[in-house]
Amino acid sequence: MKLKLIYILLLAFILGCSKDSDKQSLSIDKHCMPEETGPIIISTNFPGSPRPINLDSFKFIYPYSNPNNKNEFVYFVYDYKLNNSGIFIYNMLTKQKSLVIETDLRARKYYPQSDIRWSRKGWLIFADFDANIYKIKPNGDSLTQLTFSRSNFKPEWNFEGTQFCIEHIAAGSKYYTLICDENGNNLDSLQYNERDLFGNQPHWQHKTYILGTNYQKVTLYNYITKKVTEINIGNLSMGFMKWINNDEFIYNGTNGIYTYNVTNNQIKQIRKMVNSNVYANLNLLDNNQIVCERTKTILLDSMKQIYGEKNSICIINPCDTVVTDFDLR
């Protein structure tokens, strides 16, 4: 009887350790998690659809850091009055902005429909509203159309800036990831389980892996070995993912900003937020500050569920709740 009791206690201890180990592998380290204050804007109990109202005539979106100089970032300005839209560069030290190329919103010309990405070789690349890919120098020189099939999206440079990948939609709505050289010549065509590998706009600023998410999984594609690794993330929300070192990427998740370590599945929450202040397109700087897009939401009529939105580009610190918008007018 005594031996039986010892066995039961030992088994309970082993099972308890196993459960703790499982929890550790899925745990969220809240080592530095300032909590922003503000109302929950969108009510899930409201029977109709919420109605947004623009609180500003400008929308500032798609910030992306210069990989050779983190004091600079590229961004897109959408002017609702159709006067001053375009792709711009901003220098945080000099506080100067410069126009790369003006966008004709009426003709949808040079209108980026996803992130503008910046290569280490000094080229910007973007997908226009006509679903073709263009590259251009940050000073506005050498605009070059790279694709002509009107079926290409979400471009991303590789780490060296010698190749780029795009999402391509072929006949029959078949999705592929195409790998091209820097001049747009097709080098490779990737498909995984009859679908596109990455789903969202991938991030290739890693010497080995292209990073993406698709169907509740993190996708790591090793372009050297042609091997696909999937990490099941369950119901976690992961958006706007970017590599910050060889093992970790930063992303916008449910109610906060997080980092994820692909070697040990460790998640760190570095900022908690409510949905009246949402961040996207995160760029981690060398001093650990983050340049990102912010959507600030103000509830205007709770009964009719009418709210106002304002988009800006801001800089935040991981360990406090200070938010500083850049003056980009």
C-alpha positions in Angstrom: 0.0 0.0 0.0 2.8 2.3 0.9 4.6 1.6 -2.4 1.4 2.2 -4.3 1.0 5.6 -2.6 4.6 6.5 -3.5 4.0 5.5 -7.1 0.8 7.6 -7.4 2.7 10.7 -5.9 5.6 10.1 -8.3 3.3 9.9 -11.3 1.4 13.0 -10.2 4.8 14.8 -9.9 5.9 13.7 -13.4 2.6 14.7 -15.0 2.7 18.0 -13.2 6.2 18.7 -14.6 5.0 17.8 -18.0 2.1 20.2 -17.8 4.3 22.9 -16.6 6.7 22.2 -19.4 3.9 22.5 -21.9 2.8 25.8 -20.4 6.3 27.1 -20.6 6.6 26.4 -24.3 3.4 28.3 -24.9 3.8 31.0 -22.2 4.0 34.7 -22.8 6.8 36.4 -21.0 5.5 39.8 -19.8 8.9 41.1 -18.9 8.3 44.6 -20.1 4.6 45.3 -20.8 3.3 48.8 -20.3 -0.5 48.9 -20.6 -2.0 51.7 -22.6 -5.3 53.1 -21.3 -8.4 53.9 -23.4 -11.9 52.6 -24.2 -12.7 49.5 -26.1 -14.1 51.1 -29.2 -15.9 48.4 -31.1 -18.7 46.7 -29.2 -19.2 43.0 -30.1 -22.8 43.3 -29.0 -23.8 45.9 -31.5 -26.1 44.4 -34.1 -25.0 46.5 -37.1 -21.7 47.2 -38.7 -19.6 50.0 -37.1 -19.2 53.1 -39.3 -15.8 54.8 -39.5 -15.4 58.5 -40.2 -12.0 59.9 -41.2 -10.8 62.5 -38.6 -8.0 63.8 -40.9 -7.7 64.6 -44.6 -4.4 62.7 -44.7 -3.6 59.0 -44.0 0.1 58.2 -43.3 0.8 54.4 -43.7 3.4 51.7 -44.6 6.5 52.9 -42.8 9.6 50.8 -43.5 13.1 51.5 -42.3 16.1 52.0 -44.5 18.2 48.8 -43.8 21.4 50.9 -44.2 20.3 53.8 -42.0 17.6 53.3 -39.4 17.2 57.0 -39.0 15.3 57.0 -42.3 12.0 55.4 -43.3 9.9 55.3 -46.4 6.1 55.8 -46.1 2.9 56.5 -48.2 0.7 59.5 -47.8 -3.0 59.2 -48.9 -4.6 62.6 -49.3 -8.4 62.3 -49.2 -8.6 65.6 -51.1 -6.5 64.0 -53.9 -3.8 66.7 -53.9 -0.6 65.5 -52.2 -0.5 61.7 -52.2 2.7 59.9 -52.8 5.7 57.9 -51.6 8.0 59.9 -49.3 11.2 59.5 -47.3 11.5 60.9 -43.7 14.8 61.5 -41.8 14.3 61.4 -38.1 17.5 63.3 -37.3 17.1 66.2 -39.7 13.3 66.1 -39.5 13.2 66.5 -43.3 10.9 64.7 -45.7 11.4 64.2 -49.4 9.1 63.1 -52.2 10.1 59.9 -54.0 7.2 59.8 -56.5 3.8 61.4 -56.6 0.7 59.2 -56.8 -2.2 59.9 -59.1 -5.1 58.6 -57.1 -7.7 59.2 -59.8 -5.7 57.1 -62.3 -4.5 54.7 -59.5 -1.0 55.4 -60.9 2.0 54.5 -58.6 -0.5 53.7 -55.8 1.1 51.1 -53.5 -1.3 48.4 -52.4 1.0 46.9 -49.7 4.2 47.7 -47.9 7.0 49.6 -49.8 10.2 47.6 -49.1 13.8 49.0 -49.1 16.8 47.0 -50.2 20.4 47.1 -49.0 21.4 48.0 -52.5 19.3 51.2 -52.3 16.1 50.3 -54.2 12.5 50.7 -53.1 10.1 48.2 -54.4 6.3 48.3 -54.4 3.2 46.7 -56.0 1.1 49.2 -57.8 -2.7 49.3 -57.8 -2.6 47.7 -61.3 -1.0 44.6 -59.6 2.4 45.1 -61.2 5.8 45.5 -59.5 8.0 48.6 -59.7 11.3 49.6 -58.2 12.7 53.2 -57.8 15.6 54.9 -56.2 14.8 56.8 -52.9 15.7 60.1 -54.7 13.0 59.4 -57.3 15.4 58.3 -60.1 15.3 55.2 -62.2 11.6 54.2 -61.9 11.5 50.7 -63.5 8.5 48.5 -64.1 9.5 44.9 -63.3 6.4 42.9 -64.1 3.6 43.3 -66.7 1.1 40.6 -66.1 -1.2 42.5 -63.7 -1.3 39.6 -61.3 1.6 40.3 -58.8 1.5 41.4 -55.2 3.4 41.9 -51.9 7.0 42.2 -53.1 9.9 41.7 -50.7 13.7 42.0 -51.2 16.0 39.3 -50.0 18.7 40.1 -47.4 21.3 41.1 -50.0 19.0 43.0 -52.2 19.8 40.9 -55.2 16.5 39.1 -55.5 12.8 39.7 -54.6 9.8 37.5 -54.1 6.2 38.3 -55.0 2.8 36.6 -54.7 1.6 35.7 -58.2 -2.0 34.7 -59.0 -2.1 32.5 -62.1 -5.0 31.3 -64.2 -7.6 29.4 -62.3 -6.8 31.5 -59.1 -3.8 29.4 -58.4 -1.4 31.2 -56.0 2.4 31.0 -56.3 5.4 32.7 -54.8 7.8 33.8 -57.5 11.5 34.5 -56.9 13.0 37.0 -59.3 16.3 38.6 -59.8 16.6 42.4 -59.1 15.6 43.1 -62.7 12.4 41.1 -62.6 13.6 37.9 -64.4 11.9 34.9 -63.0 14.2 32.5 -61.2 11.9 30.1 -59.3 8.3 29.3 -58.7 7.1 28.1 -55.3 3.9 26.5 -54.2 3.1 24.5 -51.1 0.1 22.2 -50.7 -1.5 23.8 -53.7 -1.4 27.3 -52.1 0.9 30.3 -51.7 3.6 29.7 -49.1 3.2 32.9 -47.1 -0.3 34.3 -47.3 0.6 37.8 -46.0 3.5 39.9 -47.2 6.6 37.9 -46.3 9.8 39.2 -44.7 13.2 38.0 -46.2 15.6 40.0 -44.2 17.3 36.9 -42.9 20.2 35.2 -44.6 18.4 31.8 -44.6 14.7 32.1 -44.1 11.7 33.8 -45.7 9.1 34.4 -43.0 5.3 34.4 -43.4 2.1 33.2 -41.8 -0.7 31.2 -43.4 -3.6 29.1 -42.0 -2.7 29.6 -38.3 0.9 28.6 -38.9 4.3 30.4 -39.1 6.0 29.5 -42.3 9.8 29.4 -42.6 11.1 28.8 -46.1 14.8 27.9 -46.3 15.7 29.2 -49.8 19.1 27.4 -49.7 17.8 23.9 -48.9 14.3 24.5 -50.4 12.8 23.2 -47.1 9.5 24.4 -45.6 9.1 24.5 -41.8 5.7 25.2 -40.3 5.1 26.2 -36.6 1.6 25.7 -35.5 0.4 28.9 -33.7 -3.2 27.8 -33.1 -5.5 30.8 -32.7 -2.8 33.3 -32.2 -3.1 36.4 -34.3 0.2 37.4 -36.0 0.5 40.3 -38.4 3.1 42.6 -39.9 5.9 40.2 -39.0 9.6 41.3 -39.4 12.8 39.6 -38.4 14.7 41.4 -35.7 17.6 38.9 -35.4 18.5 35.4 -36.6 16.0 33.8 -34.1 13.2 36.3 -33.4 10.6 38.3 -35.2 8.4 41.1 -34.0 4.7 41.2 -34.8 1.4 42.8 -34.0 -0.9 40.4 -32.2 -4.1 40.4 -30.2 -4.1 43.3 -27.8 -0.4 44.0 -28.1 3.1 43.9 -29.7 5.1 40.7 -29.3 8.3 39.0 -30.3 8.5 35.3 -31.2 11.6 33.1 -30.9 11.5 30.4 -33.6 14.1 28.2 -31.9 12.2 27.8 -28.5 8.7 29.1 -29.3 9.1 31.7 -26.6 6.7 34.7 -26.9 7.4 38.0 -25.3 4.8 40.7 -25.0 6.4 44.1 -25.1 3.4 46.3 -25.2 -0.3 45.9 -24.3 -2.9 48.0 -26.0 -6.6 48.5 -26.4 -8.3 48.7 -29.8 -8.6 52.5 -29.7 -4.8 52.6 -30.4 -3.6 49.9 -32.8 -0.1 49.6 -34.3 1.0 48.0 -37.5 4.1 47.8 -39.8 6.5 47.6 -36.9 10.2 48.6 -37.4 12.5 47.9 -34.5 15.4 50.5 -34.4 18.9 49.9 -33.0 18.0 51.6 -29.7 14.9 49.3 -29.3 12.4 52.0 -30.1 9.8 51.1 -32.7 8.7 53.2 -35.7 5.2 52.1 -36.8 1.8 53.0 -38.2 -0.8 53.9 -35.6 -4.6 53.9 -36.0 -6.1 56.0 -33.3 -9.9 55.5 -32.9 -12.4 57.8 -31.1 -15.9 56.8 -30.3 -18.3 59.4 -31.6 -21.7 57.8 -31.1 -22.0 54.8 -28.9 -25.7 54.2 -29.7 -25.1 54.2 -33.5 -21.6 52.7 -33.1 -20.0 55.6 -35.2 -16.4 56.1 -34.6 -13.6 58.3 -36.0 -10.2 57.1 -37.2 -6.9 58.9 -37.7 -3.7 57.3 -39.2 -0.3 58.5 -38.3 3.3 57.2 -38.2 4.8 57.3 -34.7 7.7 56.2 -32.5 7.2 54.3 -29.3 9.4 52.8 -26.6 8.7 49.2 -25.6 8.8 49.9 -21.9 6.6 52.9 -21.5 3.3 54.2 -22.8 4.6 57.3 -24.6 3.6 57.7 -28.2 5.1 60.4 -30.4 3.6 61.1 -33.8 5.9 62.4 -36.5 4.9 65.7 -38.2 4.7 64.6 -41.8 2.5 67.3 -43.3 
